[in-house]
């Protein structure tokens, strides 16, 4: 027997569909993910805490759910939106189908034909609060509750998803390096990638201080991905500053990259609809190499010297990703005939000063020019805004772990 479900966005957009997953009512920020694979990793990624995720791929659940692919101890999405759920799971690894998993995890979802409309609405108007309900038939009443729900801006969620207690992930054989990973919402693939390269990884809670981190005498420190507003995680910024002051190698990803930006004196801001998917092109400004990368973030580091916040009052209603991204008067070809990327902001090309020496923007997104990486020029410190550990792929950026280990070796 199928049940009806209701999806309401804070701008009043209403979609009706079929319940998919647990019965009930859920609230969160409405976002979309463009990946065609890896839905199990998406569901269990702590970075999706307090978000309702719409999948743009039309068929979800084809390979069911297995016990090997979860990225954390539970599903973290607040709600789940698909166009057409698979009618059966077809994989030798599957232990159950996707809907059974969602029910067991208490995730309320909806199957609705309008995922294309929903995605366009979020792109045009930005990520917004939303609700899915299988128990409320009135869009007006549900909208009232949506408008009363918390916003993502100002949300401190890293401490919500972080491990409550330290734990260690060890490599096979003799450990070559000791790494402390600050868990701001870490995925299981990250310590596994480090362990594969000979690192013994001590994972500490998000609120650990620099004293806690350095007490473990690490060869290097890793700051993980995670959910929420980086500006609300002042404890992590303080820890980052203490670690930078100690001079040990540092590698940050996603939220960890934003925390590094704040520690260096840059700002952060909320993207209009964020980057979520597995096909984001990112340019390494030092080498010219383009990485195809996995993303899941709704905030970003501001460019050095940036004034104000994209999409502030009086700014044109365009994507936050684009409004500060495109370099003026830059064409696809320079007068000399050399290729030039139109989405490399001029501010990304110059070093900038920090309390820890000069730094550079190391990577930019070629879709919109958003800062995708930072690097200190005189210290072994770097970060990227994307996910080099992405289990479903792509694996273009896995060499960032090798680079981190090279820094650990040189620092000895």
C-alpha positions, 0 to 999 in steps of 0.5 A: 500500500502506498502513502501520499507525501508532501514536499513544501519549500519555504517559498511556498513551492509544493510538490505531492508524491509518494512516501518513500522511507519512514513515515513522519515529518522532517525539516531541513535545508533543500539541496540537490546532488547531481551524482548518478552513483554513490547514494549510500555514501551520500546518505551516510555523509555527515556533511548532509546533516540537517539537509533534505537531499534531492537526487537529480539522477532519475533512478535511485536504489538500483543496487540496494544497500550493503554493509561495506559502503556506509561512510559513518555510523548512521544516515545523516540526511534529514530527508530524501527526494527521488524521482523513481525508486528502483522496484528491486535491488540488483547487486550481489553485495546488497543486503536489503533495498533502499526503502527498507534502509531508509525506514530502519534509519528513520529517514522520511522521503518522497518519490516525486515526478518533479525533481527537475522542477525542484532542482531548477527552483533551488538553482534559481532561488537558492537553497532554502528550508523545506519539509517532507511530511506523510502526516500533514495534508495541508501545504499551508500548515506545513509551510508555517512549520517550515518558516519556523524551522532553523536556517543553515546560516549560523548552524554549528553542526560539526559538534553534532556529528563528530565522534564523542570519543577518540579512536584510532585507525591503524595501517596494516604493518608498521606505521610510518606516520602518526596523524591526528584527524580532527573530526568535524564530520569525517567520512570513514574513507578518509582515515582508511586512505591515510592508513593505506599510506602507512599513517596511524590516525588518531581521530579526535572530537570536533571540539578538541583544542590545539593542546589536545591535538598536539598532546598526541605528538602528531607528525601531521594534523588533518581537519575533516569535512563536515556540516554547518556554517564554518563561522559558527565553529570558532572552537575549530578555528582556534584549534587550527590557529594553535596547530599552525603556530606549532608548525606541524604539517596540516591538510584540510578538506571541505569544512576543514578548508573553510576553517583554514581560511578563517584561521588565515584571516579570510572570510567565508560566505554561503553559496546560493545553492552550493556544490554537490555532486561528483563532476566538479572541474577544479583547476590547480593554479600551480600546475594547470591540471584539472581535477574532476572532483566530488563536492558537498558544500554550501559555504566557501572561502572568500577571495583575498581582499573580497569585500561584502558577501555575494548576493547581498542587498542590492546585488543582482539575482544571479548565482552566488557562485558566479557573482564574484567569480568571473574575471572582467574582460577575459575571453576564452582566448587571450590576444596572444592566442594562449588559452585562458580560463574565464572563471579564474578571478584576478584575486586568486592569482596573487599571494596574500599575507597571513599571520603565518606567512604568505599564502595563495589560492591554490585551486579554483572551480572552473564552473564558477571561480569559487575558491577550491584550495589554499596553500601556505608558501613557507609552511607545510599547510594546504587544503582543498574544498572537495573530497579526495577520499570520495569512495564512489569516485572520481578518484582524480584527487587521491594524490592529495593524500600522497602529497600530505604524506610527502610533507610528513616525510620532509618535516621529520 
